[in-house]
Amino acid sequence: MDYEEEYSKYLMQEVSFEPRDNDDFMALLRLLERWHKKSIPQILEKKRPDAAYAIAMALCKHIPLLINRDDIQELVGEYKRRIGKLVFDSYQALVEAVKIWNHEEKRQEVCRYIQETAGQYPNHRGMKKKLMDLMPETPFEGEPMAVTREPNDMKKALL
């Protein structure tokens, strides 16, 4: 299973949602915040940095699709600080996941991704520098953390 692709599909549904009002928009922001505040740490505790990496990368890729939509710019402006924190925290979660995973190829991918995308937040003063400062520039040594995938309940039933 390609976790990045699956989480990407899910998050695309969320960021294309059309909020009717402040409450809808806040519910959407809270959902995205929960991914990096709760889901990623829980997944890392279960020694699944590959899945945490996939979630964090999907968040980083999909947040701009939400905040750059013309139809909700008034709401985006109203929650600018909170959105800035969400952007930074998502990138920070991505870097943390790749560090824990100790996966050199993914570290290089993260560095490239940050270099390519850090400048796409011009409405958030200093964001580019903050994101660039997160880059894990020192190459990782050793093997990546071994990942053991446990079968879900449906797969267990089939075994």
DAKA-V437827 format. One record per residue. RES is the residue in one letter. SS is DSSP state (@ for helix, = for strand, . for the rest). Layout:
# DAKA-V437827
res=RES ss=SS
res=RES ss=SS
This chain:
# DAKA-V437827
res=M ss=.
res=D ss=.
res=Y ss=@
res=E ss=@
res=E ss=@
res=E ss=@
res=Y ss=@
res=S ss=@
res=K ss=@
res=Y ss=@
res=L ss=@
res=M ss=@
res=Q ss=@
res=E ss=@
res=V ss=@
res=S ss=.
res=F ss=.
res=E ss=.
res=P ss=.
res=R ss=.
res=D ss=.
res=N ss=@
res=D ss=@
res=D ss=@
res=F ss=@
res=M ss=@
res=A ss=@
res=L ss=@
res=L ss=@
res=R ss=@
res=L ss=@
res=L ss=@
res=E ss=@
res=R ss=@
res=W ss=@
res=H ss=@
res=K ss=@
res=K ss=@
res=S ss=@
res=I ss=@
res=P ss=@
res=Q ss=@
res=I ss=@
res=L ss=@
res=E ss=@
res=K ss=.
res=K ss=.
res=R ss=.
res=P ss=@
res=D ss=@
res=A ss=@
res=A ss=@
res=Y ss=@
res=A ss=@
res=I ss=@
res=A ss=@
res=M ss=@
res=A ss=@
res=L ss=@
res=C ss=@
res=K ss=@
res=H ss=@
res=I ss=@
res=P ss=@
res=L ss=@
res=L ss=@
res=I ss=@
res=N ss=.
res=R ss=.
res=D ss=@
res=D ss=@
res=I ss=@
res=Q ss=@
res=E ss=@
res=L ss=@
res=V ss=@
res=G ss=@
res=E ss=@
res=Y ss=.
res=K ss=@
res=R ss=@
res=R ss=@
res=I ss=@
res=G ss=@
res=K ss=@
res=L ss=@
res=V ss=@
res=F ss=@
res=D ss=@
res=S ss=@
res=Y ss=@
res=Q ss=@
res=A ss=@
res=L ss=@
res=V ss=@
res=E ss=@
res=A ss=@
res=V ss=@
res=K ss=@
res=I ss=@
res=W ss=@
res=N ss=.
res=H ss=.
res=E ss=@
res=E ss=@
res=K ss=@
res=R ss=@
res=Q ss=@
res=E ss=@
res=V ss=@
res=C ss=@
res=R ss=@
res=Y ss=@
res=I ss=@
res=Q ss=@
res=E ss=@
res=T ss=@
res=A ss=@
res=G ss=@
res=Q ss=@
res=Y ss=.
res=P ss=.
res=N ss=.
res=H ss=.
res=R ss=.
res=G ss=.
res=M ss=@
res=K ss=@
res=K ss=@
res=K ss=@
res=L ss=@
res=M ss=@
res=D ss=@
res=L ss=@
res=M ss=.
res=P ss=.
res=E ss=.
res=T ss=.
res=P ss=.
res=F ss=.
res=E ss=.
res=G ss=.
res=E ss=.
res=P ss=.
res=M ss=.
res=A ss=.
res=V ss=.
res=T ss=.
res=R ss=.
res=E ss=.
res=P ss=.
res=N ss=.
res=D ss=@
res=M ss=@
res=K ss=@
res=K ss=@
res=A ss=@
res=L ss=@
res=L ss=.
